[in-house]
Amino acid sequence: MFSNPLVREIAVVLVIKLIFIYALWFAFFRPGEVRPPLGEELGHALLFSGRAPEPIKPQP
């Protein structure tokens, strides 16, 4: 099946591209990542959480 050098080269390049695409997907769209609350969700979370929010620490 892979006796032809062209077929072997195409298969290797295809596998490398698939691995690269998966790595990009994993870097930007990790499964199980929780998004922060925004807008109304944030207000509701702050008003009804029962605790004071932590102060924002400045980044150096």
Backbone as a printed PyTorch tensor [residue, N CA C, xyz], in Angstrom:
tensor([[[  0.8250,  -1.1940,   0.0000],
         [  0.0000,   0.0000,   0.0000],
         [  0.8650,   1.2510,   0.0000]],

        [[  1.9030,   1.2880,   0.8640],
         [  2.7670,   2.4510,   0.9290],
         [  4.0810,   2.2200,   0.1970]],

        [[  4.0740,   1.3680,  -0.7980],
         [  5.3040,   1.1150,  -1.5400],
         [  5.6470,   2.2770,  -2.4690]],

        [[  4.6320,   3.0050,  -2.9040],
         [  4.8550,   4.1690,  -3.7510],
         [  5.3120,   5.3330,  -2.8720]],

        [[  6.4560,   5.9500,  -3.1650],
         [  6.9600,   7.0460,  -2.3240],
         [  6.0030,   8.2470,  -2.2560]],

        [[  5.3040,   8.5170,  -3.3330],
         [  4.3710,   9.6400,  -3.3460],
         [  3.2070,   9.3930,  -2.3870]],

        [[  2.6820,   8.1870,  -2.3670],
         [  1.5850,   7.8400,  -1.4630],
         [  2.0600,   7.9340,  -0.0170]],

        [[  3.2440,   7.4510,   0.2490],
         [  3.8060,   7.5070,   1.6020],
         [  3.9800,   8.9570,   2.0550]],

        [[  4.5020,   9.8020,   1.1730],
         [  4.7170,  11.2040,   1.5140],
         [  3.3940,  11.9270,   1.7760]],

        [[  2.4030,  11.6730,   0.9390],
         [  1.0830,  12.2880,   1.1290],
         [  0.4700,  11.8350,   2.4540]],

        [[  0.6070,  10.5660,   2.7920],
         [  0.0580,  10.0480,   4.0480],
         [  0.7430,  10.6810,   5.2510]],

        [[  2.0560,  10.8310,   5.1890],
         [  2.7940,  11.4370,   6.3020],
         [  2.3960,  12.8990,   6.4720]],

        [[  2.3090,  13.6360,   5.3900],
         [  1.9160,  15.0460,   5.4580],
         [  0.4950,  15.1730,   5.9860]],

        [[ -0.3920,  14.3120,   5.5750],
         [ -1.7720,  14.3420,   6.0440],
         [ -1.8560,  14.0720,   7.5470]],

        [[ -1.1090,  13.1070,   8.0230],
         [ -1.1020,  12.7960,   9.4630],
         [ -0.5400,  13.9740,  10.2530]],

        [[  0.5330,  14.5880,   9.7630],
         [  1.1220,  15.7430,  10.4550],
         [  0.1290,  16.9010,  10.5040]],

        [[ -0.5810,  17.1410,   9.4100],
         [ -1.5680,  18.2160,   9.3780],
         [ -2.7120,  17.9400,  10.3470]],

        [[ -3.1780,  16.7060,  10.4200],
         [ -4.2530,  16.3700,  11.3490],
         [ -3.8180,  16.5610,  12.8010]],

        [[ -2.5950,  16.1800,  13.1170],
         [ -2.0690,  16.3760,  14.4740],
         [ -1.9730,  17.8720,  14.7760]],

        [[ -1.5180,  18.6610,  13.8330],
         [ -1.4000,  20.1000,  14.0230],
         [ -2.7650,  20.7500,  14.2210]],

        [[ -3.7590,  20.3440,  13.4340],
         [ -5.1110,  20.9000,  13.5750],
         [ -5.6950,  20.5300,  14.9340]],

        [[ -5.4850,  19.3070,  15.3770],
         [ -5.9780,  18.9050,  16.6940],
         [ -5.2950,  19.7070,  17.7940]],

        [[ -3.9940,  19.9470,  17.6720],
         [ -3.2720,  20.7290,  18.6830],
         [ -3.8040,  22.1540,  18.7460]],

        [[ -4.0850,  22.7490,  17.5890],
         [ -4.6740,  24.0880,  17.5760],
         [ -6.0530,  24.0930,  18.2310]],

        [[ -6.8690,  23.1090,  17.9080],
         [ -8.2020,  23.0160,  18.5000],
         [ -8.0870,  22.8770,  20.0150]],

        [[ -7.1930,  22.0230,  20.4640],
         [ -7.0440,  21.7930,  21.8970],
         [ -6.5320,  23.0520,  22.5990]],

        [[ -5.6690,  23.8250,  21.9370],
         [ -5.1170,  25.0290,  22.5540],
         [ -6.1790,  26.1100,  22.7460]],

        [[ -7.1480,  26.2050,  21.8290],
         [ -8.1170,  27.2840,  21.8940],
         [ -9.4980,  26.8570,  22.3870]],

        [[ -9.8610,  25.6030,  22.2590],
         [-11.2010,  25.1440,  22.6210],
         [-11.1240,  23.9170,  23.5110]],

        [[-10.4760,  24.0410,  24.6380],
         [-10.3420,  22.9010,  25.5520],
         [-11.7050,  22.4410,  26.0350]],

        [[-11.9180,  21.1560,  26.0750],
         [-13.2030,  20.6620,  26.5890],
         [-13.3050,  20.8850,  28.0900]],

        [[-14.5040,  21.2310,  28.5470],
         [-14.7370,  21.4080,  29.9640],
         [-14.3470,  22.7730,  30.4990]],

        [[-13.9890,  23.6740,  29.6350],
         [-13.6220,  25.0080,  30.0840],
         [-14.8810,  25.8000,  30.4140]],

        [[-14.8820,  26.4450,  31.5690],
         [-16.0400,  27.2100,  32.0120],
         [-15.8290,  28.6690,  31.6480]],

        [[-16.8230,  29.2670,  31.0080],
         [-16.6870,  30.6710,  30.6400],
         [-17.1250,  31.5470,  31.8070]],

        [[-16.5380,  32.7210,  31.9620],
         [-16.9250,  33.6070,  33.0660],
         [-18.3070,  34.2040,  32.8110]],

        [[-19.0530,  34.5010,  33.8790],
         [-20.3830,  35.0970,  33.6940],
         [-20.2600,  36.5190,  33.1560]],

        [[-21.1800,  36.9050,  32.2850],
         [-21.1680,  38.2280,  31.6840],
         [-22.5370,  38.8840,  31.8440]],

        [[-22.5630,  40.2000,  31.8490],
         [-23.8040,  40.9600,  31.8530],
         [-24.6860,  40.6460,  33.0360]],

        [[-25.9240,  40.2480,  32.7460],
         [-26.9050,  39.9550,  33.7970],
         [-26.4340,  38.8130,  34.6900]],

        [[-25.7990,  37.8310,  34.1010],
         [-25.3040,  36.7000,  34.8940],
         [-24.3060,  37.1760,  35.9430]],

        [[-23.4420,  38.1170,  35.5700],
         [-22.4490,  38.6360,  36.4970],
         [-23.1180,  39.4040,  37.6280]],

        [[-24.0850,  40.2670,  37.2800],
         [-24.8050,  41.0110,  38.3040],
         [-25.5360,  40.0930,  39.2630]],

        [[-26.1900,  39.0880,  38.7180],
         [-26.9180,  38.1330,  39.5600],
         [-25.9440,  37.3640,  40.4540]],

        [[-24.8240,  36.9710,  39.9140],
         [-23.8410,  36.2320,  40.7000],
         [-23.2780,  37.0910,  41.8360]],

        [[-23.0550,  38.3850,  41.5630],
         [-22.5060,  39.2650,  42.5980],
         [-23.5450,  39.6150,  43.6570]],

        [[-24.7880,  39.8550,  43.2350],
         [-25.8210,  40.2660,  44.1870],
         [-26.2960,  39.1240,  45.0750]],

        [[-26.3730,  37.9320,  44.5370],
         [-26.9860,  36.8350,  45.2640],
         [-26.0070,  35.7320,  45.6610]],

        [[-24.7150,  36.0270,  45.6350],
         [-23.7410,  34.9890,  45.9700],
         [-23.5690,  34.8210,  47.4710]],

        [[-23.8670,  35.8600,  48.2580],
         [-23.7280,  35.7720,  49.6960],
         [-22.3370,  36.1040,  50.1930]],

        [[-21.4520,  36.5100,  49.3220],
         [-20.1180,  36.9050,  49.7530],
         [-19.6430,  38.0710,  48.8980]],

        [[-18.7180,  38.8280,  49.4370],
         [-18.1910,  39.9890,  48.7230],
         [-17.2180,  39.5300,  47.6470]],

        [[-17.1880,  40.2250,  46.5360],
         [-16.2270,  39.8540,  45.4810],
         [-14.8080,  40.1800,  45.9010]],

        [[-13.8750,  39.4340,  45.3970],
         [-12.4650,  39.6890,  45.6940],
         [-12.0070,  40.8970,  44.9030]],

        [[-11.1780,  41.7460,  45.5230],
         [-10.6990,  42.9250,  44.7860],
         [ -9.7970,  42.5040,  43.6180]],

        [[ -9.8200,  43.3170,  42.5890],
         [ -9.0010,  43.0400,  41.4070],
         [ -7.5810,  43.4730,  41.7010]],

        [[ -6.6460,  42.5710,  41.5010],
         [ -5.2410,  42.8620,  41.7430],
         [ -4.6140,  43.3940,  40.4490]],

        [[ -3.9110,  44.5150,  40.5200],
         [ -3.2800,  45.0380,  39.2940],
         [ -2.1880,  44.1030,  38.7920]],

        [[ -2.1200,  43.9760,  37.4960],
         [ -1.1090,  43.1440,  36.8650],
         [  0.1470,  43.9770,  36.6400]],

        [[  1.3160,  43.4370,  36.9720],
         [  2.5700,  44.2100,  36.7710],
         [  2.9140,  44.3290,  35.3070]]])
